[in-house]
Amino acid sequence: MKAVLLFAVAAALAFAGGYGFGRFEAPQGAGPTPAAPAETVAGGPYYVEAGQLVVPMLERGRTVAFILTQVTLEAGSADDALLVRRRLPHARSAMLEALFDLAGHGRFNGPAVDPQGVATALLAGANGSFVRESGQPIRAVLIDRLLRQDNTRL
């Protein structure tokens, strides 16, 4: 019983000592400061993760492949980034429509795909969903991943 009591007293003293040392080392008048998000850096850049977009490629009514893209949006300002975050489902929907259009016109067929052309189409689609509110808050579409997965289950 003495060992348990001794251990509890030692733990309480260690806690009190750590707490007191932390209070002593902290600058006076400085309370806990919340961590600033990475996007609040003066001058930017301001990024919004749009996530993955998957689009099937159809040929004669059958899915022959899937196009997977990982997209990050670059906003012009912190306010634009906030607006993009609030309306991200609309921007994702517009980018999916653009990808379906590209897949329907055969832009993903063949051995090579033009990533800049895909990014331009996604940018036009994403900014098209913001026309009524503030013009074009998205400065660029950054493609983190763009791949084609052939469907072998035909």
VENMO-V98080 format. One record per backbone hydrogen bond with DSSP energy under -1.0 kcal/mol. NH is the residue of the N-H (numbers start at 0). CO is the residue of the C=O. Records with the same first field share a line. If there is no record, write none. Layout:
BEGIN
NH=CO ; CO
END
This chain:
BEGIN
4=0
5=1
6=2
7=3
8=4
9=5
10=6
11=7
12=8
13=9
14=10
15=11
16=12
17=13
18=14
19=15
20=16
21=17
22=18
23=19
24=20
25=21
29=26
39=36
43=40
47=72
49=70
52=68
54=66
56=64
58=61
61=58
63=56
64=56
65=148
66=54
67=146
68=52
69=144
70=50
71=141
72=47
73=139
74=45
75=136
80=76
81=77
82=78
83=79
84=80
85=81
86=82
90=86
91=87
92=88
93=89
94=90
95=91
96=92
97=93
98=94
99=95
100=96
101=97
102=98
103=99
104=100
105=102
106=101
108=105
114=112
117=113
118=114
119=115
120=116
121=117
122=118
123=119
124=120
125=121
126=122
127=123
129=126
133=129
138=73
139=73
141=71
143=69
144=69
146=67
148=65
150=63
153=151
END
